[in-house]
Amino acid sequence: MSLKSALKKVKVVHWIYNLVHYRSLLHNRAAYKKYKIRKSLTASISSKDFPDKESRAWLDTGHSRELAPTREAYFRFPASLQQQILSWSDNGYMILDQFFDEATIDQILEETARLVRQHRLTSSENGKLMFANRLSPRIREFTNDKRLIELLGFILDKEVVPFQTINFIRGSNQRAHSDSIHMTTYPLGYLIAVWVALEDTTPDNGPLFYYPGSHRLPYLLNNDFNDGETVLTLGKKEYPDYEERIARLIAEKALERKVFLARKGDVLIWHANLIHGGMPVNDPASTRKSMVIHYYARDVIKYHEITERPSLLK
Ligand SMILES: O=C(O)CCC(=O)C(=O)O
């Protein structure tokens, strides 16, 4: 294990980091009070601190087919979208064909390229360009698209706030996972993600894949795959152990994978617990430009289960 990976296991290192970024943790204050979490905002936090592991998002508490039409706002969405809202409880995803026009997507591409050229947006080890929304007012504006905010707010029945963007230039090759291990809420179910095609995806450039209905499986959190945690250190297992656990779950449940062959401007929205990832890239010369925006509901506890860090929301 490298020194960097070893340090990431030491909670004290996180606490110091959290203290330095204290202001960005204040978003959790009201929710800690509401849910009676008697911990400092800078302390490690995980599902072990909470009394239950159930989603309380309203469309998870019953079926969207019955629940959604009870709200007037539902009837304001176009008919094709209404159909997808009705199926949300079954599918855990929805696809918005040609949601963004070409000119808007081109602006986002240009803006991303500019940030990369200026070395302000640099790719992490796994090729992810993180948090362009913190660097660019244009990208921030994009994440606050009124139509998206209304739709996501309707699905969660709460005000949503964009947390992060991830831009991809190439296919991610990412193994199957649920976002709830990375970005977690208490109560559960209050993260939602929007994947935007910035160019067409093909079977060869590593398209997004997902497992319809997998969001209804129990949330797989640290206790379900990790052990050996102490007051000062995280559990012994690593992220690949989580991925293995998810792969086994997919096999056990014989889940059926779907691949999203998107056209530039298409959008796929996924539920906090939908299992998804990136198909292998068959053509190494290909690009697969896309952007993911992760949104949290504003008034819940927001944190990262896998590292037990509270989220920093600027
Ligand atoms: O775009 C992809 O290939 C996968 C993205 C993903 O899994 C994620 O952002 O959580």
The ligand as an SDF file (V2000), in Angstrom:
LIG
                    3D

 10  9  0  0  0  0  0  0  0  0999 V2000
  -19.8430    7.7630  -17.4120 O   0  0  0  0  0  0  0  0  0  0  0  0
  -19.4630    6.6660  -17.0470 C   0  0  0  0  0  0  0  0  0  0  0  0
  -18.8820    5.8730  -17.7970 O   0  0  0  0  0  0  0  0  0  0  0  0
  -19.6960    6.2060  -15.6340 C   0  0  0  0  0  0  0  0  0  0  0  0
  -19.9780    7.3520  -14.7130 C   0  0  0  0  0  0  0  0  0  0  0  0
  -20.2250    6.8900  -13.3390 C   0  0  0  0  0  0  0  0  0  0  0  0
  -20.2930    5.7310  -13.0680 O   0  0  0  0  0  0  0  0  0  0  0  0
  -20.4350    7.8490  -12.2490 C   0  0  0  0  0  0  0  0  0  0  0  0
  -20.2170    9.0460  -12.4410 O   0  0  0  0  0  0  0  0  0  0  0  0
  -20.8300    7.4360  -11.1490 O   0  0  0  0  0  0  0  0  0  0  0  0
  1  2  2  0
  2  3  1  0
  2  4  1  0
  4  5  1  0
  5  6  1  0
  6  7  2  0
  6  8  1  0
  8  9  2  0
  8 10  1  0
M  END
$$$$
